């Protein structure tokens, strides 16, 4: 392993960072540098590969040329883990996607891995299976950058452009109505299978805090779905076919149904702004702005909306979605479904507000639109808590501290 040199905070490191089209590249690079670490960012385009000798050789050569203390990427990539193992290098990554099937690669257990996941339930799943390379680390926001955006020309562009808010309520995210969704490809399943899936989806919609879909997929249902949609685990991974269908097909469909149902109910009482990839989607009360650039424009949506909604993707078991951190970090008021990990970071009713049902969601929208001072105070508390405890700088310090504890 590469040699270390020390500063007064702890460990000062050379970091080789693999860049791809992920959220947070600029923010975490800035945090690394602010804390005194040396960062070399290089493009990474072969992230989908599980194994390829030529690509591994290129990565190994890059590692040996720069001689970092560790290699970093957002999300986990087996091919990178393989290369780091060959180069005797630590591989540090931070997974923000869920579901994320590459976590189930056999390479996850390599001792040089430090895999940080934002969902505590996912951490416990691996920890309880004896995998000690997985660590729990919530996501973050760059509050300094988000606050500074108020002073830029982007404010004028937002307020005069097609993205400007026209209502008090906003939702940024997919409704999974695009044609390529997996569930729509199950048109050939039997009536029994369809009825069974509709039943368990209806039941899951009523429950927050526990997802039972994968447990309720028996062999005959799986067999019928595989007949129509032949999804199979990668041979170098240990995930099950039940996992693939539960997380990538059924939970995504539940999320599509839930978001559409909730937004339709909201639209019957209030106008709201919708920022979603499906520009042709029409829902009651919605002003559909189409997709919004998440880095450059979405923060203005969060800043200017009186109420920002979060309806979490159902495959996220307990974690706080990135959208929630960015709303709070931009100073926006967050109204979200319940996720257990919020209570690790924030105080409900003080820093953010959560709803427990569709009816509760509608009631709380009405309440906070009518109680402006209370709404503003909660938004300010959420911003300050994020700035004080949950920035990329805080998370980098936590990562470095974790790595440092295991260094000789």
N, C-alpha and C positions, 0 to 999 in steps of 0.2 A: 504494500500500500504506500501511497505517496506520503512524504513527510509533512508534518504540521508545523505552523508557527502560531504563536499565541498573542491575543490582545487582552485588554483589561476586562472585556465582557466575557471572554471564554475562548472559543476556537475561531481562528481566522482561516478561511479556506479558499482553495482554487476549485472552481466549479465549472464543469463542462455541461452546458445546458442544451438539450435537444429541443428545437423549436418546430412545432407544426401548428396547424390552424386550431389551436386550443384557446379557451378563455384564459386570461390571466398572465400571458407571457410577459407583457410589458410591466405589469404590476409586481410580479415576483422577482424579475430581473432587477427592478429598481430597489426592491427591499434587500436583496442580496448585496447590492452595491452600497446602499445606505449604511449597512452594518459592517462595511469594510471588506467584504469578500470579493475576490476576483472572479469575474464571470466571463466565459467565452460561450456565446450562443452560436449554434450551428444548425442548419436546416435538417429536418428529419422527415423523409417522405415514404419510407418503407415500414411504417408502423404496423401494418396489418399482417406482416409476415411472422409466423411462429418460428420458422427455422429456415435459414438460407446461408450456406457456408461463405459465399462471396460477400454478402452483406455483413456477416459477422466479422470477416477479416477486415473490412473497411472500418467498422466500428472499433475493433481492437487497435488498428493502426492509429486511428484518431485519438483514442484514449492514451496510447503510449507516447504519441507526439506531444500532447498537451500536458500529460502527467498530472491530472487533477487529483484532489482529495476525494471527490465523488462525482458521479455523473447524475444529472437530474433531468426528469421529464414530468410533465403532467400526464397522468394515466400510466398504467403499467404495460410494458411490452416485452413478451418473452424473448424476442430476438436480442433486445438490449441486455436483458439479464444473462443470456448465454454469453454475449460478448464480454460483459463485465466479469463474469466468472473466469473466462479464459485470460483476461487481462489482470486478474487479481485486484479488481476495483469494486468499491462500494457503488451500489445502484440505489439512488433515492428517488422516489416518485410519490406524487400526490394525486390520488384518483378522485375525480369530481363527477364522473359519469355513473349512472345507475339505471339499469343493470350494466354490469361490465364483465363480460364473459371471460376476458383474458386473465382475470384473477384466478381462474381455475386451472391455469396451466401448471404442469408439474414443476416448472421452474420457480414457482412462487416461493418454494421452501429453501431456495439457495441461501446460504448463510450471509452472503454479501448484500442481500436485499433489505431495504428499509421502505416498506410500502405503507404509505399513510392513506387511510380511507376516511371519508367524511361521515359515514353512517356507522353509528356505534353498534347496531345490530349485526352489520356485516363483520365488524371487528370481532364481536363475540363468536360469530359463526366459525371463523378461522381459528381464533384463540382456543375455543373449546375443542377443536379438532387437532390441537397440538401444533399449529403453525405459529411460530414465534417471530416471523418476519413482518407481521402485520401490526400496524399501530393506528390508534384512533386520533384523528386531527380534523376538527371542523373546518369548513371553508372560511373565507375572509372577504374583506372589501378594502379597497385603497381609498380611505376617506380623504386623504390629502388631495389626491387627483380629482375625486368627485366634487369636493368643495371648491377647488380651483376652477372647475368648469363653469362656475357662475360668472367668472370674469372673462370668459373667452367669447370669440365671435360665434361659437357654436350656439349660444343662447339665442342670438338673433336669427340664425339659420333655422333653429327648431321652431321658434315662435312664428316665423313667416312661411315655413315649409309645410309639406304634406303631413309631417309627423305631429304637428302641434296638437296638444290636447284640446278637445272641444267640450269635454264633460268633466264631472268631478271624479269619476271612477275610471281606473285603467287596469287592463290586464295585458301583460306581455308574455307570449308563449304560444306554443302550438296547440291546436285542438285535435290534432291527429286526424284531420279530415282529408289529407292528401291521398292520392290514389295508391301510393306504394305501401300503405300500411298492411302488415301481415294478416290481421284478422279478416280483412276483406277477401283474402285468398282462400279462406276456408269455405267457400260457397258449396263445395261438393261433399261436405260432411253429412252424416245421417241426421234425420230429424231428432233422434234420441240424443245424439251428441250435442246438437245445437241447443236443445232444451236443457240439457245438463249444464252446459257452459253458461247459458243465460241465467240459470238458477243460482249458480255459485257467484256469478258476477253481481247479481242483484243483492245477494247476501253480503258480499264484500263491500259494496257501496255503503252499507249501513255501519261499517266498523272502521274506526280510526285507531291506529296504534298497534294493530296486529294484522298481518297479511297471511291468509291461510290458503291461497289459491294453489300453490305448488303441492301442498299436502293433500288436496282434494282432486288430484288428477290420476284416476286409476288406469291400469294398463289398457283396458278396452277403449277408453276415451283417447288416450295417447295414440294407440294404434290407428284409430280412425283419422285423427288429425295428421299423423305422419303420412297416411295414404294420400292425403290431398296436398299437404305442405311438408315435403320430406326434409325436415330439419334434423340434423344429427350432430352430436358433439364432435369437436375436433379430436383426432386420435391421440394428440399429445396433451389433452386436458382431461380433467376429472369431473367436469360439470355433467349433469344428467339431461336427458331429453325433456324431462319434466321441468327442469329449470328453464330451458330455452323457451318452451311454450308458455310457462307461467309468466316469465318476466318480459319476454320480448313480444308476446302476442296478446295474452289475456289481460295482464295488468295495464298494458298500454291502451287496450280497448276500453277497460273500465275508466281510465283517465279521460279518454275521449268522450265517453258517455257522461261522465260526471261534469267535466268542464262545460260541455254543451248544455246540459240540464241546468246547471247553476247560473251560467251566463244568460240563458234564456229567461230564467226566473227573475234575474236582476233587471234584464231589459224590459220586462213587463211593467216595472215600476220606475226605472231610472234610465237615462241615457248613459252610455259608457263608451270609452275608447278601447278598441281592440287592435293589438299589434300582433299579427300572426302570419305565418308563411302562406296560408291559403287566402289570396287576395279576393277571390270570388265568393267567399263564404258570406252568407247573409243571415244575421240573427236579429231578433227583435231588440230595438234600442241601441244596437251597436253601430258605431262609426268605425268601419274596418279600414285601417290605415295600411294594411299589408305588413310585410316584414319591416322591422326597424333595426338599424345597425346597433348591435348590443353594446359595443364599446363606446362609440362616438355619440349616439343619439338616445339610447334607452335611458341613460341617467337623467336626461331632461324630462322624459316622461315621468319618472319616479319623483323628481323634484316638484313638478307642476301639478300632478294629480293630488286631489285631497285624500283619496283612498286608493292604495295599490293592493290588488288582489294577488294572493298566491294560492294556487290549487295544485298540490304536489303530485308529481307522477307517482302512481301507486307502487311502482317497484322500488322506490326509496322507502326503506323500512322505518327508520327513525330519524334520519339525517335532516339537517337544515339545507334546503336547496340554495344554490348560488344566487338565484333570483332574490331570495329573501335577504341575504347579506347585502346585495347591491341596492335594494330598496332602502334598507336601514342606513347603509353607508352614504347614500345620496341625500339623506335627511327626509325620506318619504315616510308616510304613515303606512304601516304594514298590517293588513287583515288577511290571515292565513288559516288554513286547516291546522289541526293539532299535529305536531311531530314531537316525540319525546325529547329529542336532543336540544330543542329550544331551551329547555329548562337547565341545560348545562351552561348556557351562554347569556340568557336574557330572562327578565321577569315578566310573565304574562300580565297584561293590563297596565303595565308601567312602561315597558319598552316597545311592545307590540301587542296586538290583540288577535286571539284565535276564535274561530267559530266551531260549533259542534254538530251542526246540521244545516241543511239548506234554509230552514226557517230561522235559525239563529243567525246565519249569515245575513239574511235580509233585514232582520231586526237590528243587527249591529251596524249595518250600512246606514240605516235610518238614524240611529242614535248618534253616530259620530259625524254625520253630515249636519246634525242639529246642535252639536256640542263642539263648536270650533276651538275653544280654548283648551279643552281636554284633549282633543285630537292633536293639536299643535304640540302640547306638552309631551304627549306620548311619542310623537315623531322626533322631537328634540332629544328625549331620553334615549331613544333607540339609536340615534346618530351618535350621541356622546358615548354610550356604552360600546358601540362598534369602534369608535376612534380610540377609546381608552384600552380596549381589550382584544379586539378582533380584526386587526389589520394584517396585511401580508407580512409586515415587519414582525408582529407578534408571532405569527405562525412560523416564519423562518427561524426565529430564536428558539421556538419549541422543537423544531426539527433538529437544529444544530445541537441543542442540549441533549436530545434523545440519542443522536449519533455519538456525541462526545462521551456519554456514559459508558459506551461499549468499546471505546478506543483504548489501546494499551498505553 
